[in-house]
Amino acid sequence: MGGWGSGRSGGRPVAEHCLRVELPWMLQTRRIVPGSHITSSLHWTRGGEPSGNISYEAIMDEPGMERLILKYTRGSGADKESVRQEVRLVWTQPHYGGRRWWMVCPYKGTRCTKLFLPGNGDRFASRKAWKVHYTSQRAAWHDKPFERLQKLQRKLGCREGYDEWLFRPKGMWHRTFARHYAKFERLNAQCERIWTGMAARLMGIRAPL
């Protein structure tokens, strides 16, 4: 992956200016289906104009080896490069049942639901790997779900902020943490919906087709 400064102009990469692979959205729209093998493509627009596209394979029919393969071209002329990037997919089981799917950042090795590719970047990676920030973050905190999420994280002594995770404090009963975790899952889902809509309104970005 490009070093510090790749994919930025005058500061850290901005989420609203990056191409994004968002796993929850792909699952919701059945572009990824557990138990299936799907080959398709993603296209992005900004302000009504094309801003990027990639092809992908969602290999979900090999238990324990689920993965997402991203294929795209970057650069031009002598610097043109065909990229094939493999992203592991894993799942956890929420306390309310079912499965929650995650991507594993190819560079940080941490679970995430979104991967970003800044304008001058060379590979998709997590928000933390690229040190991406949101220009809309300050406004978002005025929405009640974000405020409640931050309050819950603070109560449990965890790092505060959207995309930060929740961990059980030492000494807390498991059943007590289970109640907090269920609340966290609900708030996180609400924040996800708010952020997606806010980004679309602020930047005129249409979700991938």
N, C-alpha and C positions, 0 to 999 in steps of 0.2 A: 504494500500500500504506500502511496505517496507520503512523504514526510510532512511535518507541520508546515502549513501554508498551502498544501495542495488543496484545490477546491475552494479556496477562499479569496476574497478580494477586500483588503483593508480590514481584516478581522476574522473571527471564527466563522466557519460555514453556517449559513442560515437555513434552517429546516425548510422554510417555504421556498427556497431556491434550489433545493436538491430533488433528484429523482428518488422516489421512495418505493420500496417493496413492503407492503403492509399485510402481514399474515392474517389477522382477523378479517380484514376486508376480503381477501382472496378466499378464505374459507366460507364466509357468509355468501359470497356470490358464486360459489362452487367452481372457482378457477383452480382450487385445490380440493380434492375429495379424498378423505381417508379410505384406504383400501383400493384406490384407483391409480392409474398411471396416465397423466394428462400432459400433452404437449400443446403449448399455445404461446401467446405473446401478450405483452403489456405495452400500452401506448399512453403517453402523457401529453397534455396540452397546458399552456399557460397563456391567459388572455386570448383564448380562442385559437392560438397558433401551436403547431406541433413543437414539443420540447424534448422528446426522446422516445425511444422504444427499445425493447429487448425481447428475445424469445426465452422460453423457459420450459423445463420439464419438472413436473411435480411427481416424484416417484414415491407413492404411498402404499404400494402393494407388496413391499418387502419388510415385514415386521422386524423392528429393531434396526433397520437400515434406511428409514425414511429420509428423504433428502430433496432439496430443491436445487436444480442446476440452472444457472443463469448464463445466457449466451448473448454477447453483444460486441459491438465494434467501437473502439475509441481511437481518436487521432485520425490523421489523414496523411496521404502521401507516404513518404518513407517511414513515418512514425506510426502508420496505421497498425493496429493490433487487434486480433480476434481474441476475445476473452471468454474463457469457460470457467465459471466460478461455482463451486459446489458448497452448498450450505446445509448442514445437518438440521433435521427436524426432530424434536423430542417432545414428549408430553408429560404433564403432571396431572394428578387427579385432585380437583378442588374438593373441599369438604362437602359441597352440595351435590357431588356426583359428576359423572361424565368425565371428559378429558379436555384439558386445555393444552393447545399446541403452541410450541415456541420454535423460533429459529435460534441457532447457536452462532453468535458472531464469529466469523472466520479469524478475527484478529484478537479479540478479547477472550473468546471462549466462554462468554456469558450468555445467558438466555435473554432474548429480546423478542419483541413483536414487530419491530420495524428495522429495515436496513436502509441506509442513506448513501447516495452517490452525489457528492458535490459537483459543481460545474466543471472544475478542472481535476476532479478526482480520478483515480484509476480503478478502484474496486468498491463494491458495496460493503458497508460495515455498519456496526451499531452507532447509535448517537454518541455513546461515550468514546468509542474508538476515534470518531472524527471530531469530537468535541463540538458537536452541533448545538446551536441554541435556537430558541424560538423568538422571533420578534414579537409575537403575540402573547408571549408568556405572561407578561405583567398584566395585560388586560384579562387574560384567562383566569387569574387568581381572584377576580371579582365575582366569578360565578360560584354559586354555593357548593356544587360538587367538588370543585378544586379546593375550596377552603376547608371542607369537611375531610377531604383526603389528606391535606397537609396537617390538619389537627390530629387525625388518627396516627399518622406517621410520627408526629412530635410526641404524642402520648406514649408510644411504645419505644421511643428513643431511637427511631430509625431516621435515615436521611430523608429530608423533605423534598417533595417535588414530583411532578408528573413524570412517569417512567422510572421512578425509584421504587424499589420493592419493599415488602414488609417481612420482618424477621421476628421470631419469638424471643422476647427478652429472657435472659437467664432468670430462672425461678418462677416464671409465669406458668400456671397450669395449662396443660394442652387444650382442655375444653374451653378455657377462657380465651386462649389465643384463637381457637377455631371460630369463636363468635366474632372476634375482631377481623379475622381473615375473610370471613364471609362478607362482612360489611365492606372491607377493602375491595373485594372483587366487584361488588355492586357499584361502588364509587368509581373504580377504575374504568368500568364499562361506560358509565355516564360521561366521564372525562374524555374517553376515546371518541364518543359521538360528538361532543362539543368541539373538541380540537379539529376533527375532520371537517365539520361545517364551517368553523372559523377560518381555517386555512383556505377553503374554497372561496369564502366571501372576500377575504383580504387580498388574495393573490389571483383570483380568477382561475384557479387551477381546477381542472376537471379530473376526477378519479380515473385511473387507467381503465381502458375499455377491455 
